[in-house]
Every structure is written in structure tokens, then in C-alpha cells.
Amino acid sequence: MADGYDELTDKEKQTLRLMVRGHDAKSAASELALSVHTINERLRAARRKLEVTSSREAARLVLEREGGDPEKPVSRDLGDAAARQSDDDGGATAGMSARRRILAGVVIMLTLAAAALFLVPAIVQSDNAGGATRSLPSDAEVESAARTWLALLDAGDWEASYAATASSFRKANTLKLWSDTAEKVQSGLGKTLSRDYIGQDDVPSPQGITIVKFRTDFANRTGVVETISLVREDGAWKVAGIYVS
């Protein structure tokens, strides 16, 4: 791992840190204003150097090597509508689209709550002390918790939705900041028309994070992917972050 990590370029590490935060290749490409092809090339090179078959595993190794610090530089000027220039072959040009301007608030919220998002998905985590495995929540349980919270957003109940977030989210964001941001994003998307469950990804981390994804159609935009990160807190599932793409 030591040799493999040292062989990684800064750009490959940058991309793996985005994977740690829950991005896939498509959203990482959007975040860095690059092409999906460029992101996949970076991930392929990183997997080869780290001698793993999964990009998520590669991201987990980088997280462990860097001491679990999600605040390594991975993004530039969130919400900035100015033009950017791609620094890679085939990279997408830089102008921020109207979609990113509408959704910038949500991305910022996710960044502010990054302490809660040590996202290195896996299916089961081994207990190093005793060799036991940890049971994971059922899909139905977590899906229900995520849907209940999203219904509060659909209803515009910012206070209740804020109260249902994890303590780490509330420490990073005030109710006013959350309300202002959520209202701005919802007004851009319009009324929710349908919401279909895509799946979930369980994270072997001290926080016990589970990521749930939905494909949602809004009045002003269809095919939106809502990614909700949840943690178990006080006997209930609480939302630690939301990413909309």
C-alpha cells in the first residue's frame, strides 16, 4: 500500500477523495468539470497502482492512509459560475451550467457537512477485535427513513427536516442556512412528480453511514438523482447529507 499510494498522482488522489465522499464517476466528473472518460482513466490507473479491483476499495485505502481526513482539496469554487478550463485530455469545458447554479446550494451543504461523510461503501465490515461481522440495516428500513425525510422537503417543512438531521449536520449548518438553501433549490426544481428507489450503499465506518439513492422527476426537471446519507443516532436514522445531481 505504501508504494502504491506514493505512486498515485495528485489528480488520482483528488479523484479518490471524491469517491470517499460518495461521488460516482459521473458526479465526480461534474464536480471537477472533466469528462467521465478522464475520471474513469484516473480510477483505472489508481486501481492498478494500489492493486485492487474496486474504485471504492482504492478510495478506502487512501482514506486510511491519509488518516480519515475528508478535507483534502478535492474541489474548486463550488457555486462559481465563471468559466473553468479543463486540465485533462477530453475534459469538459468549464462553464458552469444553469443546472449547477441551481444546485450549488445543495453541494455547498454537503461540503459543510463533510465531517459526517466518510463515504467508503462496502457490504459488511469485519470487527478487527473479535472477528465478528456487523449486521447491516435492511433496505426497507433505510429507504423508509429517507423517504420520510424527503417528504418533509416536498412539503417545504424546513424546520422539521432540519430537526431530523444528524447532530454533525446541525453543527455545520444553521436552520436559517438550511432553510434558505433548501427553498432556493426546491423553487428551481419545482413540484415533485415521482420518486423511484435506486438502491443503497453501506459504509464500514465509525459513523455507520448508509447512502440511499432515488431517481426523481420534478416539474422543472426529470431524471434527478437524489443521494441521501444517513447515520444511526438516538435509535433512529438521521440525515447527514444530501447531494442532488
N, C-alpha and C positions, 0 to 999 in steps of 0.2 A: 504493500500500500504506500509506504514511504516513497519508494522510487516512482511508482505510478503517479502519485499526487504531484511530485516535483516535476514530472514530465508534462503535466497539464498546462496549457496556455492560460493566460488571464481571461481570454474570451470563453474558453471551455469552462473554467471555474465560474465565470459570470453566469453562463447558461445553466449550470448545475445548481447554482444557488437559487435561480428562479424555479427550478424543478422542486427544490426543497420547500419553496413557498406555495407549492400546489399548482403551478402552471403546467400545461402540456406544451407540446411543440408549437401548436398554433398560437396559443396565448402568449408564449414566450417570444415568438416572432413579432407579434403585435406590440408587446411591451418594449422590445428593443428596436422596432422599426426595421426589421430584417425579413427576409423571406423564410418560409418554413423549411425550404431546402437547406439554407445556411444553418439553421438551428439543428436540423437532423444531422448534418455533416459534423457539427461540433459535438453532438451527443455520441455519434458513432465513433469519433476519434477518442472521446473521453472513455467510453466503454472499453475500447481496445487497450488503452494505456492502463486502466485500472483492472483489466482482466475480469470484467463482469459482463453479463448478458443483458442486464436491465439498466435503463437510464435512471430509474428510481433507486436502484441499488448503488449506482455510481454517485447519485446525489447524497444518499445516506452516508457513504464513506467520506465524502467531502465534508458533510456536516460534522461527523465525528472528529475528523482531522482538525477542523477549524474551531473545535470546542463548542459546537452548537450555537454559533453566533449567526443569526439570520440577517444581521445588519451590514454584512459585507456589501460593497457597492454593486448593485445589480441594475439600477435603472437611472434614467436621466430625466429630470424636469417633468414629473408627472403633471399632466394638465396643461403643459405648454403647447400652444397652438402654432408656434413658429416652426419653420421648416427644419428638418433634420436631414443629414446626409448619411447614407449607409456606409459602414466601414468594412463591408464584406462583399464578396462576389455575389451577384444576383440579389443583393439586399434591396428591400423595398425602399422607395424614396421616402423621404422624410416628412412630408406634410401631414400634420395630424388631421384625421378625418372628422367630419361632423359627429360621427358615432363616438369617437374617443373624447371629443369635447363634452358630449352629453354625459358620458360615463366616467369622466375623470374624477368626479367626486367620490364615486364608489371605490375606485382604485386607490385614491388617497386614504379612504377609510381603512382599507385593507392594509395599507402600508403602516398607518398609525398603530394598528393592532398587531403588528408583525411579531411581537413578542409571544403571541399566542399561536403563531402559525409555523411551528417547526414541522413542516409537512414532508415526511418521507414515507409514502404509503407502503404497506405490506399487508399480509393477511393475518399472520399470527406472530406474536413476539415471544421469544423464549425468555424465561426467568433465569438469569445467569446464576443466581444464588442457589436455586433449588432445582433447576432443570424443568420446571413445570411450564405449561403454556397458559396464556391468558385467554379467557373466553371473550369473544367479540360480540358487540350488540347485534341484534337481529336487524336485517334490512328494514323490516316493517316499523320497528320501534324508532329508528333514527329518521326514516322517511317521514313518519307521522310528526315528529318533533319539528323537523324542518318545514313541513307544510303548514303546521300551526303558526310558526313564526312568520312565514311568508304571507299567510292570510292577514296578519296584522299590518304588513306593509301594503297589501292590496287595499285594506280598509283605511289606510292613512293614519293608523294609530301609532304614531311615532313614540309616544311615551311608553305604551305597553310593550312595543317591540324592543325599546331600549332596556326596559326592566328585565326582559327575557334574554339579554346577552350575558356573556361570561364576565366575571369581575375584571379580567385583563382588558376586555374591550371597553368597559366603562371607565377604567383608569386612564385609558389612552384617548377617550373621546367624551366630550360633554354631551348632555342631552340636546342642547341647542345646536351644536355642530352636527350631531347625527340627524336631528330633525330637518335642519336646513339642507343638508346634503341629500337625504333620502327624498325629500319633497321635490327637490330640483331634478333628480334622476327620474322619479316617477312621472313628473309632468312631461318630461321628454319622451318617455316610453308610452305613456297613455294607459288606458284601462287594460287589465289582464284579461285575456280571452281564453287561454288554455295553458295548462302546465302538466308536462309529462315527466315522470321519473326516469332518469337515465341509469343511475347506479350510485354506489358508494365506494369509498376507498378508506380503509382503516389504517391508522398511523401508529406504529410502535414507538411511542414517545412517552416521556413522563406525564405529559398533559393528556394522553389518551385521546387524541384528536381523531374525529371521523369526518370525512368530506362527503357531502351529498350533492349530486348534480341533477338539475332539471332542465328540460328544453321548453321554453315558454314563448308563447305568442302574445304580443301586446298590440294594442290598437295601432300604434305608430311604427311597430317593428316586429317582425316574426323571426322565429328560429334563434331566439336569445338563449344563451346557456347561463344559468344561474348556478354558481358554485358556493355552497354554504359549508363553513367549517364549524363543527360543534364539539364541545367538550362536556364531560360529565361533571356536574358541580351541584352540591347540595341535593343529591339524589335525583337530579333532573338534567336533561340535555339542554345546554345553553349555547347560543350562537357566539362564536369567537371571531367570525369574519365573513364577509360576503364579497364575491368577485363576479361581475357581470360582463359577458363578452358576446 
